Amino acid sequence: MGSLDDIINASPFLSFHRDLVQIESISGNESHVGDFIVNFLEERDFTVTKQPVDGESSKRFNILAYPASRSHPEILLTSHIDTVPPFIPYSLSRVDNTSSNDKKNIRIAGRGSVDAKGSVAAQIFAALDILKHDPSAPIGLLFVVGEEVGGNGMQAFSKSPSFNPSPSPYHTYIFGEPTELSLVAGHKGMLGFQIVAKGQAAHSGYPWLGQSAVSAILPALLRVDQLGESIPVEKGGLPSSEKYGKTTVNIGRVEGGVATNVVPAAARADVAVRLAAGTPDEAREIIRRAISNATGDDGESVYPDFAARLEAYSPQDMDTDVEGFEVITVNYGTDVPNLVVHPNRDGKQVKRYLYGPGTIFVAHGDHEALTIADLEEAVSGYRKLVEASLRR
């Protein structure tokens, strides 16, 4: 019975995934893993273009690749090459601590092993497998930077007339994220903003000489925190839907004041809303009214700042018309809303699929990992999606 390392070394696919995970690529530092992917694809006769992100002099770049035999791909497999911090080294273990080499029993861990280098590796090897049997298949690969910090990589691709022309050559987009090998019918929308409170500093022994921004912001925080799950729509709450459930609110960061013996002159809170229905503009109006009601219409000292956070999009519905997959919805965000989908130049209906190995429940955590079996199954899943798109 071979060692776990021997199992990885014997598989070009698993070895490639290992090499990706071993290269640290926290958002902003994606160039090394990008160069590794570029070299790998060029050695396999892909035409590869680097698209600079954050200016022509930036070391950060997106990767667009397609077979040298095809200059106009029609199906685009895409995922992101950046990860959240901190870097966690690649490692192998057995799930149940036995000596079994069953692929369902071998766990691959490390930062990005799931989110989303598992998808990147599986998409590349699915494309290679299809091209081996059909060298003229119109497949393209797009790997972007910055998905974990606002999506500036996909936004750069989307806004470029040369990379994302209108009308579009693409009739199918296949996005890679951890979906537990299910097709995703859609994900919630997103609205980020800050609640800002202004006060007046004073000595804490004489608080009546000042105005506490922390005291002022507390009623607004309490009200906003209840808008999603506790307050019904008819009483001013945020909307829900049958498909996505309730809108959820997370007050992720609160800060204020400078010292315990100083009345705080300023306070602010960062808020993330996962929209189950409606538009960001509709949600903004609900939030404005809620904060105004909670603070006695004091719009000068306590107010929402929607310009402080640019994340804003409605729920994203995806296609699920390929048989053989379980179908789910998810609450996390993706690069899907960052891609402007232009009409296809051939008049074909544009499809968007979201699929990938691993679960979001371990992504971003200290124990990010997936099994070899799930990783290999993702290659088959991506191949199935591409083949269905080719037939259509």
MIZA-842116 format. One line per field, with one value per residue (C-alpha): residue number from 0; residue in three letters; x, y, z. Coordinates in nm, 3 decimals. Layout:
k = NUM:...
r = ala:...
c1 = X:...
c2 = Y:...
c3 = Z:...
REM end
This chain:
k = 0:1:2:3:4:5:6:7:8:9:10:11:12:13:14:15:16:17:18:19:20:21:22:23:24:25:26:27:28:29:30:31:32:33:34:35:36:37:38:39:40:41:42:43:44:45:46:47:48:49:50:51:52:53:54:55:56:57:58:59:60:61:62:63:64:65:66:67:68:69:70:71:72:73:74:75:76:77:78:79:80:81:82:83:84:85:86:87:88:89:90:91:92:93:94:95:96:97:98:99:100:101:102:103:104:105:106:107:108:109:110:111:112:113:114:115:116:117:118:119:120:121:122:123:124:125:126:127:128:129:130:131:132:133:134:135:136:137:138:139:140:141:142:143:144:145:146:147:148:149:150:151:152:153:154:155:156:157:158:159:160:161:162:163:164:165:166:167:168:169:170:171:172:173:174:175:176:177:178:179:180:181:182:183:184:185:186:187:188:189:190:191:192:193:194:195:196:197:198:199:200:201:202:203:204:205:206:207:208:209:210:211:212:213:214:215:216:217:218:219:220:221:222:223:224:225:226:227:228:229:230:231:232:233:234:235:236:237:238:239:240:241:242:243:244:245:246:247:248:249:250:251:252:253:254:255:256:257:258:259:260:261:262:263:264:265:266:267:268:269:270:271:272:273:274:275:276:277:278:279:280:281:282:283:284:285:286:287:288:289:290:291:292:293:294:295:296:297:298:299:300:301:302:303:304:305:306:307:308:309:310:311:312:313:314:315:316:317:318:319:320:321:322:323:324:325:326:327:328:329:330:331:332:333:334:335:336:337:338:339:340:341:342:343:344:345:346:347:348:349:350:351:352:353:354:355:356:357:358:359:360:361:362:363:364:365:366:367:368:369:370:371:372:373:374:375:376:377:378:379:380:381:382:383:384:385:386:387:388:389:390:391
r = met:gly:ser:leu:asp:asp:ile:ile:asn:ala:ser:pro:phe:leu:ser:phe:his:arg:asp:leu:val:gln:ile:glu:ser:ile:ser:gly:asn:glu:ser:his:val:gly:asp:phe:ile:val:asn:phe:leu:glu:glu:arg:asp:phe:thr:val:thr:lys:gln:pro:val:asp:gly:glu:ser:ser:lys:arg:phe:asn:ile:leu:ala:tyr:pro:ala:ser:arg:ser:his:pro:glu:ile:leu:leu:thr:ser:his:ile:asp:thr:val:pro:pro:phe:ile:pro:tyr:ser:leu:ser:arg:val:asp:asn:thr:ser:ser:asn:asp:lys:lys:asn:ile:arg:ile:ala:gly:arg:gly:ser:val:asp:ala:lys:gly:ser:val:ala:ala:gln:ile:phe:ala:ala:leu:asp:ile:leu:lys:his:asp:pro:ser:ala:pro:ile:gly:leu:leu:phe:val:val:gly:glu:glu:val:gly:gly:asn:gly:met:gln:ala:phe:ser:lys:ser:pro:ser:phe:asn:pro:ser:pro:ser:pro:tyr:his:thr:tyr:ile:phe:gly:glu:pro:thr:glu:leu:ser:leu:val:ala:gly:his:lys:gly:met:leu:gly:phe:gln:ile:val:ala:lys:gly:gln:ala:ala:his:ser:gly:tyr:pro:trp:leu:gly:gln:ser:ala:val:ser:ala:ile:leu:pro:ala:leu:leu:arg:val:asp:gln:leu:gly:glu:ser:ile:pro:val:glu:lys:gly:gly:leu:pro:ser:ser:glu:lys:tyr:gly:lys:thr:thr:val:asn:ile:gly:arg:val:glu:gly:gly:val:ala:thr:asn:val:val:pro:ala:ala:ala:arg:ala:asp:val:ala:val:arg:leu:ala:ala:gly:thr:pro:asp:glu:ala:arg:glu:ile:ile:arg:arg:ala:ile:ser:asn:ala:thr:gly:asp:asp:gly:glu:ser:val:tyr:pro:asp:phe:ala:ala:arg:leu:glu:ala:tyr:ser:pro:gln:asp:met:asp:thr:asp:val:glu:gly:phe:glu:val:ile:thr:val:asn:tyr:gly:thr:asp:val:pro:asn:leu:val:val:his:pro:asn:arg:asp:gly:lys:gln:val:lys:arg:tyr:leu:tyr:gly:pro:gly:thr:ile:phe:val:ala:his:gly:asp:his:glu:ala:leu:thr:ile:ala:asp:leu:glu:glu:ala:val:ser:gly:tyr:arg:lys:leu:val:glu:ala:ser:leu:arg:arg
c1 = 0.000:0.154:0.183:-0.057:0.217:0.256:-0.115:-0.086:0.238:0.085:-0.192:-0.112:-0.443:-0.387:-0.027:-0.139:-0.393:-0.121:0.113:-0.160:-0.236:0.131:0.167:0.043:-0.198:-0.375:-0.569:-0.320:-0.042:-0.171:0.110:0.311:0.021:-0.090:0.248:0.238:-0.100:0.009:0.319:0.115:-0.141:0.113:0.299:-0.028:-0.077:-0.318:-0.318:-0.285:-0.339:-0.263:-0.498:-0.344:-0.563:-0.510:-0.321:-0.077:0.220:0.049:0.187:-0.169:-0.340:-0.633:-0.573:-0.773:-0.680:-0.819:-0.688:-0.455:-0.684:-0.977:-0.958:-1.319:-1.425:-1.797:-1.798:-1.610:-1.505:-1.410:-1.299:-1.066:-0.704:-0.691:-0.758:-0.839:-0.566:-0.388:-0.189:-0.232:0.017:-0.092:-0.136:-0.277:-0.455:-0.705:-1.056:-1.105:-0.741:-0.736:-0.487:-0.748:-0.653:-1.014:-1.030:-1.334:-1.112:-0.819:-0.845:-0.653:-0.618:-0.466:-0.571:-0.747:-0.776:-1.152:-1.201:-1.129:-0.819:-1.019:-1.245:-0.951:-0.772:-1.087:-1.190:-0.849:-0.839:-1.199:-1.108:-0.796:-0.998:-1.260:-0.998:-0.816:-1.125:-1.241:-0.952:-1.190:-1.417:-1.478:-1.370:-1.213:-1.068:-1.083:-0.909:-0.937:-0.782:-0.949:-1.274:-1.235:-1.200:-1.474:-1.422:-1.198:-1.049:-1.381:-1.490:-1.178:-1.253:-1.618:-1.547:-1.288:-1.430:-1.145:-1.192:-1.571:-1.702:-2.061:-2.212:-2.040:-1.880:-1.985:-2.313:-2.225:-2.044:-1.951:-1.845:-1.637:-1.704:-1.751:-2.106:-2.072:-2.086:-2.441:-2.569:-2.663:-3.001:-2.891:-2.743:-2.854:-2.782:-2.552:-2.552:-2.262:-2.272:-2.165:-2.366:-2.194:-2.246:-2.100:-2.078:-1.870:-1.572:-1.558:-1.408:-1.588:-1.633:-1.853:-2.035:-2.305:-2.043:-2.019:-2.230:-2.153:-2.144:-2.148:-2.469:-2.618:-2.535:-2.669:-3.042:-2.960:-2.753:-3.028:-3.290:-3.078:-2.977:-3.345:-3.441:-3.382:-3.516:-3.713:-3.911:-4.171:-4.185:-4.517:-4.352:-4.049:-3.829:-3.622:-3.789:-3.776:-3.846:-3.957:-3.637:-3.376:-3.551:-3.498:-3.268:-2.992:-2.798:-2.450:-2.296:-1.942:-1.737:-1.808:-1.558:-1.573:-1.400:-1.037:-1.016:-1.235:-1.214:-1.318:-1.676:-1.657:-1.689:-1.725:-1.846:-1.913:-2.022:-1.969:-2.280:-2.334:-2.686:-2.758:-3.064:-3.323:-3.537:-3.561:-3.295:-3.017:-3.198:-3.511:-3.305:-3.129:-3.462:-3.577:-3.251:-3.269:-3.621:-3.525:-3.227:-3.428:-3.708:-3.464:-3.278:-3.567:-3.509:-3.162:-3.008:-2.708:-2.553:-2.650:-2.691:-2.611:-2.317:-2.377:-2.077:-1.837:-1.897:-1.947:-2.091:-2.446:-2.641:-2.974:-3.017:-2.854:-3.058:-2.855:-2.931:-2.984:-3.110:-2.837:-2.954:-2.758:-2.695:-2.857:-2.979:-2.932:-2.924:-2.643:-2.607:-2.251:-2.147:-1.955:-1.813:-2.138:-2.279:-1.943:-1.965:-2.176:-2.329:-2.379:-2.613:-2.450:-2.344:-2.504:-2.837:-2.808:-2.953:-2.678:-2.650:-2.480:-2.392:-2.236:-2.068:-1.764:-1.604:-1.596:-1.824:-1.844:-1.869:-1.493:-1.385:-1.217:-1.180:-0.881:-0.964:-1.028:-1.019:-1.190:-1.148:-0.976:-1.305:-1.487:-1.205:-1.202:-1.582:-1.567:-1.371:-1.656:-1.913:-1.745:-1.706:-2.077:-2.168:-1.939:-2.067:-2.428:-2.332:-2.163:-2.475:-2.695
c2 = 0.000:0.329:0.640:0.933:1.130:0.845:0.866:1.238:1.201:0.930:1.163:1.465:1.619:1.576:1.689:2.005:2.080:2.026:2.266:2.532:2.506:2.517:2.861:3.133:3.362:3.576:3.855:4.108:3.852:3.632:3.678:3.365:3.126:3.311:3.258:2.890:2.845:3.041:2.823:2.505:2.604:2.733:2.401:2.234:2.445:2.702:3.061:3.253:3.624:3.809:4.097:4.351:4.448:4.775:4.937:4.832:4.839:4.612:4.264:4.137:3.987:3.778:3.479:3.414:3.094:2.887:2.616:2.743:2.577:2.804:3.184:3.238:3.019:2.999:2.827:2.993:2.807:3.057:3.075:3.281:3.226:3.447:3.322:3.471:3.494:3.337:3.096:2.735:2.478:2.180:1.856:1.505:1.285:1.003:1.097:0.809:0.753:0.407:0.279:0.275:0.442:0.475:0.816:0.907:0.856:1.079:1.443:1.724:2.036:2.380:2.733:2.741:2.362:2.420:2.792:2.793:2.609:2.288:2.440:2.586:2.252:2.057:2.304:2.286:1.906:1.879:2.106:1.902:1.581:1.722:1.868:1.534:1.383:1.696:1.936:2.184:2.221:2.597:2.608:2.903:2.938:3.256:3.279:3.607:3.781:3.967:3.773:3.761:4.139:4.282:4.122:4.376:4.105:4.000:4.362:4.444:4.158:4.258:4.623:4.549:4.562:4.345:4.072:4.094:4.237:4.310:4.112:3.830:3.518:3.325:3.143:2.960:3.062:2.795:2.947:2.747:2.774:2.519:2.387:2.031:1.906:2.040:2.280:2.610:2.755:3.094:3.289:3.578:3.938:4.162:4.511:4.647:4.975:5.156:5.312:5.633:5.824:6.163:6.307:6.546:6.453:6.539:6.411:6.096:6.249:6.516:6.333:6.599:6.831:6.604:6.372:6.000:5.868:5.513:5.577:5.735:5.443:5.168:5.211:5.211:4.893:4.716:4.809:4.718:4.388:4.289:4.393:4.059:3.782:3.950:4.232:4.141:4.333:4.496:4.648:4.779:4.471:4.348:4.109:3.730:3.489:3.130:3.049:3.208:3.231:3.535:3.828:3.817:4.100:4.078:4.365:4.250:4.528:4.808:5.071:5.398:5.624:5.668:5.587:5.474:5.813:6.011:6.055:5.909:6.165:5.908:5.554:5.339:4.988:4.775:4.586:4.312:4.231:3.912:3.995:3.723:3.945:4.294:4.538:4.718:5.050:4.910:4.776:5.110:5.286:5.033:5.077:5.457:5.453:5.205:5.410:5.730:5.577:5.427:5.753:5.999:6.126:6.246:6.224:6.441:6.254:5.896:5.786:5.506:5.558:5.347:5.489:5.338:4.984:4.920:4.566:4.590:4.346:4.166:3.788:3.598:3.326:3.055:2.782:2.421:2.254:1.987:1.651:1.443:1.703:1.783:2.144:2.383:2.755:2.922:3.231:3.332:3.576:3.501:3.674:3.605:3.959:4.114:3.979:4.177:3.918:4.061:3.902:3.622:3.718:3.400:3.469:3.170:3.188:3.270:3.021:3.061:2.763:2.756:2.433:2.301:2.063:2.107:2.285:2.653:2.550:2.489:2.755:3.053:2.841:2.689:2.340:2.404:2.064:1.821:1.458:1.321:1.160:1.496:1.663:1.396:1.396:1.769:1.697:1.474:1.736:2.015:1.785:1.704:2.076:2.152:1.857:1.965:2.316:2.181:1.986:2.290
c3 = 0.000:-0.110:0.103:0.068:-0.109:-0.359:-0.442:-0.516:-0.712:-0.932:-1.052:-1.274:-1.165:-0.791:-0.827:-1.006:-0.733:-0.470:-0.648:-0.665:-0.295:-0.201:-0.367:-0.132:-0.318:-0.060:-0.233:-0.367:-0.399:-0.682:-0.935:-0.846:-0.872:-1.186:-1.352:-1.255:-1.424:-1.732:-1.778:-1.729:-1.992:-2.244:-2.223:-2.325:-2.635:-2.496:-2.616:-2.291:-2.229:-1.908:-1.833:-1.594:-1.300:-1.110:-1.400:-1.668:-1.427:-1.173:-1.109:-1.061:-1.364:-1.481:-1.707:-2.023:-2.205:-2.490:-2.725:-2.993:-3.248:-3.148:-3.145:-3.035:-2.741:-2.673:-2.333:-2.048:-1.735:-1.466:-1.103:-0.883:-0.783:-0.473:-0.121:0.216:0.482:0.656:0.443:0.559:0.422:0.212:0.402:0.364:0.616:0.642:0.748:0.992:1.091:0.934:0.678:0.400:0.073:-0.035:-0.204:0.006:0.310:0.205:0.304:0.129:0.345:0.300:0.222:-0.113:-0.136:-0.152:-0.223:-0.503:-0.623:-0.619:-0.884:-1.079:-1.101:-1.185:-1.456:-1.623:-1.624:-1.741:-2.033:-2.111:-2.110:-2.348:-2.581:-2.594:-2.755:-2.940:-3.014:-3.177:-2.872:-2.820:-2.454:-2.275:-1.924:-1.716:-1.379:-1.195:-0.897:-0.614:-0.577:-0.200:-0.164:-0.381:-0.721:-0.892:-1.115:-1.265:-1.282:-1.486:-1.725:-1.750:-1.830:-2.100:-2.457:-2.581:-2.319:-2.282:-2.611:-2.699:-2.859:-2.674:-2.824:-2.512:-2.474:-2.150:-1.830:-1.574:-1.242:-0.996:-0.621:-0.341:-0.393:-0.256:-0.617:-0.656:-0.917:-0.757:-0.852:-0.724:-0.436:-0.223:-0.308:-0.110:0.036:0.239:0.428:0.745:1.023:1.130:1.455:1.544:1.895:2.100:2.315:2.685:3.011:3.126:3.472:3.312:3.034:3.010:2.860:2.556:2.345:2.325:1.970:2.108:2.300:1.987:1.760:1.987:1.904:1.532:1.567:1.758:1.499:1.195:1.355:1.366:1.013:0.849:1.069:1.350:1.189:0.922:0.596:0.682:0.992:0.809:0.782:0.489:0.242:0.231:-0.054:-0.096:-0.286:-0.061:0.276:0.497:0.437:0.698:0.859:1.007:1.203:1.154:1.307:1.556:1.666:1.853:2.101:2.192:2.566:2.854:3.025:2.716:2.594:2.239:1.960:1.682:1.625:1.322:1.234:0.923:0.814:0.555:0.435:0.239:0.033:-0.021:-0.243:-0.385:-0.501:-0.316:-0.365:-0.202:0.088:0.132:0.174:0.435:0.625:0.613:0.756:1.027:1.145:1.134:1.341:1.592:1.650:1.647:1.293:1.387:1.042:1.123:1.416:1.316:0.955:0.708:0.472:0.163:-0.022:0.231:0.098:-0.272:-0.253:-0.385:-0.601:-0.610:-0.570:-0.856:-1.028:-1.206:-1.458:-1.347:-1.666:-1.686:-1.551:-1.304:-1.032:-0.701:-0.694:-0.402:-0.320:-0.127:0.091:0.005:-0.264:-0.585:-0.890:-1.079:-1.030:-1.122:-1.478:-1.721:-1.956:-2.305:-2.560:-2.754:-3.107:-3.248:-3.081:-2.847:-2.497:-2.247:-1.961:-1.623:-1.404:-1.055:-0.943:-0.765:-0.513:-0.136:0.105:0.194:0.560:0.575:0.326:0.501:0.817:0.994:0.863:0.493:0.326:0.087:-0.014:-0.320:-0.424:-0.424:-0.613:-0.884:-0.907:-0.984:-1.303:-1.418:-1.317:-1.511:-1.810:-1.795:-1.789:-2.083:-2.286:-2.230:-2.341:-2.654:-2.747:-2.699
REM end
